[in-house]
Amino acid sequence: MTAALPKPSPLIVIRSLIYFVVFYVVTALYLVLGSWLLIGPRPWAMKGLEVHGRTCVWLLRLICGTKLDVRGRENLPKSGCLVISKHQSAWDTFGLIALFRDPAIVLKDELKWIPFYGWFCVKFEHILVKREKASAALKSMIRDARQRISIGREVVIFPEGTRTVPGAPPDYKPGYVALYEALGVATVPLALNSGLFWPRRSLWRYPGTIVVEFLPALPPGLPRAEFRTRIETAIETASTRLIEEAARSPSPPPLALRATRTSAG
């Protein structure tokens, strides 16, 4: 997984740089012009977040040719639930928003100090976790998650805690298991392949189709070991399948080809 990727074509470079500028201009405008939402009702602010996400997804398709395919929506409950999601790209932080009714995302607490962005994270009532205080952070996360579930929101957690390269060995942290045991609600695994088209630590945006797949929900009350095995197997198996699917496309992104070759090796 350490071999260098081939240089993108000039067209991909140009499109990516245009999108880079447009994305940050649009985001800055939403944050500044929408700053009045900080003193309005939370649902209004959440609607602004959703519109921003939809706008950036649409612009990605328009400028870079990167489409979105959402599968398994019927697996997402209409009531409060826990969503365990793969995390491969910065795309996940805005592209997933519009797929939920009212998501509360588990994020690191230090983000709240970022002007505008962090203030809105507090306004959205996301779940902010102080990772350096493990025991207290876990209790606080569970308390906040219970409150969000009680009003019908989806609690979304990235169990690996950071973006991972598509095809890399998984590294699931135990916090999501504690949430499952404490919340007692249906839990939905979420697989995706966003990192193939919006790679982490890269400016390049590749054409193709980002696939987000909601997998069948797991019921509450499963034994810890069984739950952990089933959730991780479901996410990793589906995510690998999505990588292989992208590698078979007419114009596969380079990370898909690298991941499949590494897997075959």
Secondary structure, 3 states (H helix, E strand, C coil): CCCCCCCCCHHHHHHHHHHHHHHHHHHHHHHHHCHHHHHCCHHHHHHHHHHHHHHHHHHHHHHHCEEEEEECHHHCCCCCEEEEECCCCCCHHHHCHHHCCCEEEEEEHHHHHCCCHHHHHHHCCCEEECCCCHHHHHHHHHHHHHHHHHCCCEEEECCCCCCCCCCCCCCCCCHHHHHHHHHCCCEEEEEECHHHHCCCCCCCCCCEEEEEEECCCECCCCCHHHHHHHHHHHHHHHHHHHHHHHHCCCCCCHHHHHHHHHHHC
